[in-house]
Amino acid sequence: MSVPDTAARWHPTLLSSCALATTAAEARYRVNAPEFTRRSSRVIALDGESARIVRELGGRSWGGGHFLVFESAVPDDALLRHSGTEGTGTEGTGSGGTALLSEELAGADTVVMIASAGANAEAASVIGDAAAARGIMSAGLVLPGGDSVNEVVSALRPNAMVLVVLRDAADVPEVLSALRV
């Protein structure tokens, strides 16, 4: 019985293969890529419960995220309040200061909207439309909260490229880390 040609060329992976891959001769084939580039993210709370979480997260050390709370819509823009210690070190972006959405999106490459039962559909619409007009990736994180989850999903769905319904609010930091905020 003859062995097919493809089987003759197949060689099993040996335990010593990993050791061979660490040699200087094999190292020249390794791809030395820099770490992921830092993102310039905007994390925006749309209601009271999510504002509490965003304030807590804003106090932590993040690579390039601005943590904001939606205050109100203004003609062709929105008013946001900074929350916590901002990750970029920019002057004037400390806790409590306000900014316009258009100014915040000027240097952003990701917008994450966090919402719970009291989510403001108008806020999601204003932020989602502004991000889409600038070609900025938008994501929505829906916090758990009883029967109102469907209403929150309905408010965010047309305004977010990615929508995640969380089982636990404690998952927010991990999701933000995965998005490289």
Disulfide bonds with the S-S distance in Angstrom:
none
